[in-house]
C-alpha cells in the first residue's frame, strides 16, 4: 500500500479571497501563491460561516478545525458568547486530532486561536506557538510545545524576529529534520497580513500609496448603519474615509501579503529540496477576508464578499493543475475534502462536505447556496447569481438598520447596485428568504426567527 501523502495546511490571518494575482488582483505581487494556483486547484468561491462578535477569526478557525458550522463547532450556543466560541465543542474531532488518529504525525507552528485542550489533543509536536489573536509582528509572544498541555505565563517568551519569518523558519526546520516513517500533517498558521501591517523592507516600500488604484466599491462612508461601524477595525481610519488614507492601508496590506508570499516560497523550496514535495498536499487558506476600504469599511465585521470569502488553494498528488472552481463551497468543507484526498473517511455527521470530486475535476457541483451571519444584526444568503443581505437593529445595542440588500453578482460583483426594492426582483427575494430560513434552521441560528 502506498504511503499516504503528507499535508501542509497553511492558514493566513485576514487574507481576502481576491488579494492574490491568480485570483485577479492586478496590483498585488504574489508569485508563489500564483504558482501554487497554477500547479493545482483554486477554489475561488469559498465562504466563511460568520462570527458571533467582533473577533470573527475565533469561530472561523473552529469551523475549519472541526468541519462544522459555528454552533456545532464550538461550545457557544448564542450570539456574542466569545468565551465559548473560543472553545471547540467537547467531543468534536478536529482536523489535527483526526489525522493524528489515522497515523499522521501532527505538528503545529504559529497561531492557534482556540482552546489549549483541543490543541493538545490534536498535535504531537510544535514550535513557536502563539495562543492569541494579534501581536506586534516584531514582538511575538510564543510557547514551546508541551505534550501535557500546560502553558503557564512564566514559560512564554517574546521573539523579535518578524512573525512571518519566525513561523517560516520553524516550518523549514521541521521539514528538513523530519525522518519518521509516518506521514506528517504540518499546521502552519501565520498572523500576517493582520494589522499592525509592518512588513520589513524591501516589502514596506514595494507599493507606493499614491499609485494604488482604489476598488470600484470604495466609499467614504457606508451608506447606512450596519450595526457595527464603531469597532476597533473600523476605527483604524478616520470617518469619513479619505482616499489617501485608504490607499496607504491597501499598500501596507499588499506589502504584508507579498512578504508572506515570499516566505511561503522559501518553505516550499525547502520541501522540494527535502524530496518530499511529490507526495505532499499543500493547502493555503485564511480565516476570513477584510474590507480595507471597500463599502466605506475597513474590517471583517460584515457579510459583503470581501469579508466572507477566503482563498483556498490546493496542490499535490491527484490534484489537477491550472483548475479554477467557481462553485460555492464553505470554509469548513476543507477538512472532509482533505480526508478524501489522502484516503481516510471524515468524521461521521459533520456539516462539511467532501469536495474532492470538485478539486480533482471529476465534478462541477458545489453547494446550491451558502449562508453567513454577523452577530444578531446581519444575515447573508447567496446562490450562484443572487445575493441577499438582511439587516436588523440590535435589541442589545440599538445599533443597526432594518433593511435589505439584493445584488446580482453576475452583473454587479462589487455589490454596488441594491435591487431589493425593485418589484421586478421579488421572486428572487422570496426564494432567498426561504433558503435563508432553511439554513438558519440547519445550523441552529439563535436569531433565525428574527430574520424572516
N, C-alpha and C positions, 0 to 999 in steps of 0.2 A: 504493500500500500504506500502511495506517495506521501511524503511528509506534507502536512497542511501548511499553507503559506503563512509567513509572518504577517503581522499587521502593524502599521504605524498610523496611529489616529492622531491627527493634528487639529486642534481647535483654537481659533483665534478669538479675540475679545473685541466686539464692536465692528467687525468687518462686514460691510454692506455687500449684498449679493453681486452688484454690478461694478464694484470698485476693483475690477480686475480687467486687464487688457483683453483677455479672451472672452470676457462677458460683454464687451462692447465699449468700455471706457477708453476714450481716445487720448487721455492725458496721463493717467497713472501708469507707471512703468513696473510691470510685474513679469519679467521674462521667465522666471522659474515656474510660477503658477500657470502662465500661458503654456509652457512646455508640458506641465502636468496635465492640463486640459487636452492638449494635442495628443498626448500619449495614452489618454484614457477617456473616460466619460464625464461630462459636465451635466449635472442635474440642475438645470437653470431655473427651476421654479419650485424651490424648496422653502417651506414656510415653518415658522415657529408657532407654538400654541398660544403664547401670550405671557402676561405677567399679572400678579396679584397686587404688586406695589411697584414703587419706582425702581427697585432692584430687579429688573426683568431678567438679568443674567442668571439669577439663582434658580428659579423654576425651569428656565430653558435648559440649563445644564442637567437638572434632574430628569427632564424629559429625554434628553439624548442618552443619558446613562441607563435609563430603565426601558426605553422603547415605549413609553406611555405618555398620554396627556397629563396635564398638571395634577389633577385631583386623584389620579391613580398612581402618579409618580412620587408624590410627596405625602407627608403626614397632614398637610394643610387641607382643610375642607371648607375654607371660607376665604373671601377676598380680604386682602390686607394682612393676612396671617404670615408675616415674613419669617418668624421664628420656625414655624413648622413647614413652610415651603423650603426652608434650608435643609430640612431633614428628609432624606429619601425614605419612602414608606417601608416600614418593617416587613421583612419577608419578600420584598421585591428583589428579583435578580437584577444586578447591574451588568452592564457590558463587560467590565473587567472581571467581576466575580464569575460570570458565565463562561468567559473564555478561560479563566483560571480553572474552573471545574472541568473543562473539556481539554485539559492538558497543556495549556499555554502558560509560559512564564510571563506574568504581567508586571510591568514596570512603569512607574509614574514619574513625570517631570513637569514642574510648573504648577499651574493654578488648579486647585480643587475647591470649588466654592460651595460645597455641600458638607454634610456632617462627617466627622472623622471615623465614626463606626463603619459606615458604608465604604469609606476609603480603605480602611484596614482589612475589611472582608474581601475587597476587590484586588488588592495589589500585594505581590510577593516581593517587591523591591521598589526603590525610588530614590530620587535625588532632587535637591533644590526645590522642596515642596512649599508652595505658597497657599496657605489656608486663609484666603481673604478675597476681597473684592477688587481693590485697586491700591497702588502704591506709587511713590516716586520711582520711575524706571531705573534710577541710579542708586536707589536705597531700598533694596528688595528684602523684606523680612521672610526668611526661609528656614525650614527644618530639614534635618537629615531624616531618612526613613527609619521608622521604629516599628518592628513587627508586632509589638504589643499594643500599638495604637496610642501610646502616651506621648503627647507633645506639649510638655509644660513650658511656660514662657521663658524660664531660665535657660533653656537649650536653644532658643531661637537666636539666629544670627542675622546680621544685616550685610548683604552683598552689594558692593559698589559697582560691579560690572553691570552694564545695561541689561535689563531683564531679557530682551530678545537674545542677546549674546550669551547670557548666563544659561538660559534654558537650552539653547542650541548646543553649546559646548558640552553640557551634560548628556544630551542625546547622542552626540558624536562619540563621547566616551563610552556610553553603553553599547552602541553598535560595534565599535572597534573591539571591545573587550568580551562580547558575548560569545561563549563557546559551548553552551548547553545543547543537548540533542533536541529538547522540546522547542517548538516554535515560540516566538515571542510576540507579545502584544504590548507595544510601546505607546503609552498615552503621553502626548506632548502638548501641553496647554500653555499657550502664550498669553501674556497680558497686553500685548500690542494688538491693534493700534489704539487701545483705550487711552484717553487723556490721563495725566498730562502728556501731551503729544510732543515729546522731546527726543526726536531722532538725533543721533550723533551725525557729525559731518562725515562724508560729503552729502549725506541724505537730507540734512536740515536745510541745505541751500539748493536742493535739486529742483524745487518748484518755486518759481517767482510768483508771489501772490498776485501781483498786478497783471500777470499773464493768464491767471486761472479763469476759465470760462464758467460762468455761473450756470447752474442747471436750469432747464426751461421752467421748472416749477419753483424757482426761487421766489420768495415773497418777503417783504419787510415785516409782515405780521401774519399770523394765522387768521383766516377770515372770521372765526368765531371762537368762543371759549370752548375748548375741547375737554375741559375739566382738569388739565394738568399743564398749565402754562407757567406756573410758579414752582419750579422744582430745580434741583441742582443743575441738571443737564441743560435746562433751558435758560439758566442764569449765567451760563458761560459767556454770553454775549449780550449786549445791550438791546433793549426794546426801544423803538423799532429797530429791526436788523439793518445794519449798514453794509453795503456791498463790499467795501474794502475789508471790513472785519470778517465777513463770511468767507471771502477769498483767502484770507490768512488761515482761517480754520481748515478750509479744504486743502490748502497747500501743506499744512502741518500733518493733516490726516494722511495725505498721499505719501509724505515723507516717511511716516511710520510704516506704512504698508510696503513701500519699496525696500526699506531697511529689513523688515520681516521677510520679504520675498528673497532677498539676498542670502539671509541666514538659513532659510529653509533649503536653499540651493546648496549651501555648504553641508548640511546634514544629508541631503540626498546624494551628494558626491561621496561622502563617507560610506553611505550604504552601497553605492556602486563599487567603491574600492574594496569593500569587505567581501564582495562576491555574493551577497545576499539579495541583491535587487531583483533578480529574475523571479524569486519566489517570495516576494513581499508585496502585499497590498498597501498602498498609500492612500489615505483619505484626508482631505482638507475640508474643514467647515468652520463655522463661527457660532457663537452663542445667540446672536441676533444682529440686526442691522443698525443703522444710525442715519438720522436726517441730515446733519451737517449743512443746514441752510435751506433744505427743501421744505416747501409749505410754511415757511417762516419758523421752522422748528430746528433744534439742534440735536435733540436726544432720541431715545428709543421708546419713549412712553407714549406711543401712538400706534395705529394699525394701518398706516399707509405702507405701500410695498417697500419703500426704502428702509423701513424699520422691522418688518416682519419676514423679509426674505433674506436668506443666507446662502453663501456658497456651499456647494457640495461637489467636490471633485474626487474621482477615484480612478486609480490605475493599478494594474498588476495582472496576475495570472487570470486568464479568462475574460478580461475586460477589453473590449474592442477599442482601438484608437480613434480619435477625432470624432467621437459621438457626442452630440448635444441633445439632451432630452428636455423638452418643454412641458411635459406632462406634470400635473400638480402632484406634489408629494409633501410629506411632513418631515421635519427635522427628526422626529422620533421614529421614522422609518429606517434610519441609518443602521440601528442596532440589528434588527432582524435581517436586513439586507446583507450586512457583513457576515452574519451567521450563514446565510445562504451561499455567499461567495467562498467561504472556507469549508463548507460542507458539514456544518453542525445545525441541528434543529434549534430554532429560537425558543425562548420560554413560552410555555402554553398560556394563552389568554391575554397576551399583551396587546395594546392598541395599535402598535406599529405593524406595518405590512412589509413583507419581504418583496422588495422591488428589484430583485436580482434579474428577472427577465427584462426589465426596462434597462438596467445597467448593461446587460450583455447584448442588447439589441434584438432580443427574441420577442419583444412585445412593445407596443406603443401606448399601453393603457396604464394610466396612473389613477389618481382619485378623481371622482366626479366633482367634488367640492372640497375646499379647505376652510377652516374656521379659526379665528384668532380673537382674543379679547384683551382688554386692559382694564384692570380694577373693576369697579361697578359702573363705569362711565362709557365704555366703548366696546362694541361688538362688530366683527367683520365676517362676512361670508363671501366667497367668490367661486365661480366656475371658470371654464377656460376662456370666457369672454367678459362676463359681467361681475362687478364687484359692488357690494353694498356695505356701507358702514352706518351703524345705528348708534347715536349718541344719546345720553340721558344725563340729567342733572343729578349729582351725587346726593343721596339722602344724608350722608355723613357730613360733607363739607359745604354743600350748597353750590359747589362749582360745577361748571359744565353747561351743556345746552341740550335741550330735547329737539334733536334734528336728525336729518337723514341725508346720506350721500349715495349716489349711484354713478358708477363710472363704466364706460365702455372701454375696456383695456386694450382691445384691438386697435381702436382709433384714437385712444387717449391714454397711452401708457404712463404718462406723467401725472395722471389723476388731477386734471385741472377743470374739466367741464362737468359740473354736477347736474345729472339728468333726473334726479329723484322727483322733482316737482313738475316734470313734463308728463301729462297724462298718457302720452304715447308709450311710455315705458312702464306703465302699471303692471302688465303681465310679468315683466322681469322682476319687479319688486315683490309681487305676490309669490312667485316661485322661490326667490331667495329668502323671503320671510319663512316659508315652510322649511327650507333647507336649514336655516338658522335655528329654528325650534328643534329640529331633529338632532343637530349637533349639540345643542345645549343639553338636551336630554341624555345623549350618548355619553358625554364627558362629565356630567354631573355639575354643570354650571350653577352655582348657588344663587345667581341673579337672573337665571334664564327666564323666569316668569315675567320679569320686568322689561324684557326686550321683545315684545310681541311683533 
